[in-house]
Amino acid sequence: MAQTKVAANFVNATGTPSATTFLRGDGSWATPGIAWQSVQTTGFTAVAGRAYPCNTTSAAFTVTLPASPSAGDQIIIVDYARKFATNNLTVDPNGNKIQSLAANALFATNGTAVSLVYVDSTQGWLTYALTTATISQPYSVDWLLAAGGGAGGSTAGSNEGSGGGGAGGLGIASAVSISPGTVLTITVGGGGSPASNTIGGTGSNSVISFGSITETAYGGGGGGGNGSNGGAAGGSSGGVRNGACVAADGTAFDACGVACDACDGIDDDGTDDDGPCADDGTADGEDRKSVV
């Protein structure tokens, strides 16, 4: 029996015959497997057997499904830029159904990837694979850490002033890489407690810690108070009261100690540290200069 060869383009079938397509039993040319397409950024009509990365970064748009699908047709849609929550993607069934409903489907979750298969006119397109997986990636953080300020000092003398509390210390960092799931422990330091006839309370430290890293901003020193009480040490030393004496590291000295010379022009301890005096206007012998 003689055989007759028939060219593919003479077969009464829908679609386009090519070296990469095959003729299905329903009389249509199809591509085996799923053919991935270029990234889509505007609305389009999908073709069965294709997968579409959809980028909604600039704007939301609509994907229209085929008007005359056949059972077994498949289409895959993927959120290319993880922007579906910002700019939603709409899928139009084009006169058919999606999940048995004759209505558009809206995808509004970042990272969505959905596989659709056409079953019949009753159910229409069904989702047989839907994922919204989140891939954990490191992220960077900036912080500004501020400690509590010191409280002002207090003095009972009517002719004596008290020092103000020092400012809390600062810690600043930027673009610090942190892995997902890392727990950051943050302690916010409070201001120093008010004083009564003495040095003001020192502010509390502020601390941020995660993994093996701990950063601390130190509380401000309390202000100087009664008598010879100088300001307390801290992130920023507190001020000194009129007539008090305090070293550069915040250590207070007794009014009669060698660290503070009387405001009499006499070098009591043999060092050239006499200088301008803070005169409180009294003759009580407590006029002292600061060596800060």
Secondary structure, 3 states (H helix, E strand, C coil): CCCCCCCHHHCCCECCCCCCCEECCCCEEECCCCEECCCECCCEECCCCEEEEECCCCCCEEEECCCCCCCCCEEEEEECCCCCCCCCEEEECCCCCECCECCCEEECCCCCEEEEEEEECCCEEEEEEEECCCCCCCEEEEEEEECCCCCCCCCCCCCCCCCCCCCCCEEEEEEEEECCCCCCEEECCCCCCCCCCCCCCCCCCEEEEECCEEEEECCCCCCCCCCCCCCCCCCCCCCCCCCCCECCCCCECCCCCCCCCECCCCCCCCCCCCCCCECCCCCCCCCECCCC
